[in-house]
């Protein structure tokens, strides 16, 4: 039993070493460029941005548009 527990612990530790964790940040604004820049400002320093994407969202009865943009990094 001790051996199995030791092997399981070693596998968990080794499984997390050296793995790059990707991340993303999403921000919303009434202007697409502003929403994109806000999302980009949340990327941790030194991380490489791999993509940005935006969706438009109609809000209210007046047909105004809001933008939700996501920046993804490695």
C-alpha positions as CSV (number, residue, x, y, z in Angstrom):
1,X,0.0,0.0,0.0
2,X,2.9,2.4,0.9
3,X,4.5,1.7,-2.5
4,X,1.3,2.5,-4.4
5,X,0.8,5.7,-2.4
6,X,4.4,6.8,-3.1
7,X,4.1,6.0,-6.8
8,X,0.8,8.0,-7.0
9,X,2.3,11.0,-5.3
10,X,5.4,10.9,-7.5
11,X,3.2,10.7,-10.6
12,X,1.2,13.8,-9.5
13,X,4.3,15.8,-8.8
14,X,6.0,14.8,-12.0
15,X,2.8,15.4,-14.0
16,X,2.8,19.1,-13.0
17,X,6.4,19.9,-13.5
18,X,7.5,21.6,-16.7
19,X,4.0,22.0,-18.0
20,X,3.1,25.4,-19.5
21,X,-0.3,26.6,-18.3
22,X,-2.4,28.6,-20.7
23,X,-4.7,31.3,-19.5
24,X,-7.2,33.8,-20.7
25,X,-8.7,37.1,-19.6
26,X,-12.1,38.5,-20.7
27,X,-13.2,42.1,-20.5
28,X,-16.3,43.9,-21.7
29,X,-16.8,47.5,-23.0
30,X,-19.0,49.6,-25.3
31,X,-16.1,49.8,-27.8
32,X,-14.3,46.7,-29.3
33,X,-10.9,48.3,-29.2
34,X,-11.3,49.3,-25.5
35,X,-12.5,45.8,-24.6
36,X,-9.5,44.2,-26.4
37,X,-7.0,46.5,-24.7
38,X,-8.6,45.8,-21.3
39,X,-8.3,42.1,-21.9
40,X,-4.7,42.4,-23.1
41,X,-3.8,44.5,-20.0
42,X,-4.7,41.4,-17.9
43,X,-2.1,39.2,-19.5
44,X,0.7,38.4,-17.0
45,X,4.0,40.1,-17.8
46,X,6.3,37.8,-19.9
47,X,3.5,35.7,-21.3
48,X,3.0,35.4,-25.1
49,X,-0.5,36.3,-26.4
50,X,-1.7,33.5,-28.7
51,X,-5.0,35.0,-29.7
52,X,-7.7,37.6,-29.2
53,X,-11.4,37.3,-30.0
54,X,-14.5,39.4,-29.5
55,X,-18.2,38.9,-29.6
56,X,-20.8,41.7,-29.9
57,X,-23.7,41.7,-27.5
58,X,-26.9,43.8,-28.2
59,X,-28.0,45.4,-24.9
60,X,-31.2,47.1,-24.0
61,X,-34.1,48.0,-26.2
62,X,-32.2,50.8,-28.0
63,X,-30.0,48.3,-29.9
64,X,-26.7,49.5,-28.3
65,X,-23.8,47.1,-28.7
66,X,-21.3,46.0,-26.1
67,X,-18.2,43.9,-26.8
68,X,-16.8,41.0,-24.8
69,X,-13.2,40.4,-25.8
70,X,-10.8,37.6,-24.7
71,X,-7.1,37.5,-24.8
72,X,-5.5,34.0,-24.5
73,X,-1.9,33.4,-23.6
74,X,0.5,30.4,-23.3
